Each structure stands twice: as C-alpha cells, then as structure tokens.
Amino acid sequence: MPLNTQETLRAILSDVLGLSADQVAVMDDDTELFGALPELDSMAVAGLLTEMEDRLGIVIDDDDVDGDIFATLGSLAAFAENKVAG
C-alpha cells in the first residue's frame, strides 16, 4: 500500500532529522517545523529536499524553495502534493 504524501514526509523527517516515531506520529498540519525543530537547520533542509525528490519522484528547483514551505507540516505537504501533481 503506497504511503500518502504526509506519511512519506513524516518518514523523511524521521530519517533525515533523526526524530523518533512518536515525535512524527503526533505531527499534524499545524505542527511548526523550521524554527521550532532544532534538528531542522539550513543543512538539514538540503537533505530533506533531496529525500523528498527521491521518495516522491519529484524535481525541486532552487526557485521553488522559500522559507514558507517549511513553516508547518501542512505547508510542506501542500508544496509536495503540488509537485507530485505536476
């Protein structure tokens, strides 16, 4: 069974940032990411984007990326879903 985009993002956050399954399980659309998670720094963003490309089969251009994308899990999921949809 394929994972939905948000489940995939939770797995990526767990793998890239080293967050526990419990931490990502309680995340919802309003969970703040950048600035709220010390693990999500500028270096981690690059790894996160690479994993998103690999696991979701998308291409993320530098021009696509701004800080608003990483504000919340919901904003990150919306960005990813738009990319997946083409």
Buried (B, 14 or more C-beta within 10 A) or exposed (E): EEEEBBEBBBBBBBBBBEBEEEBBEEBEEEBBBBEEBEEBEEEBBEBBBEBBEEBBEBEBEEEEBEEEBBBBBBBBBBBBBEBEEE
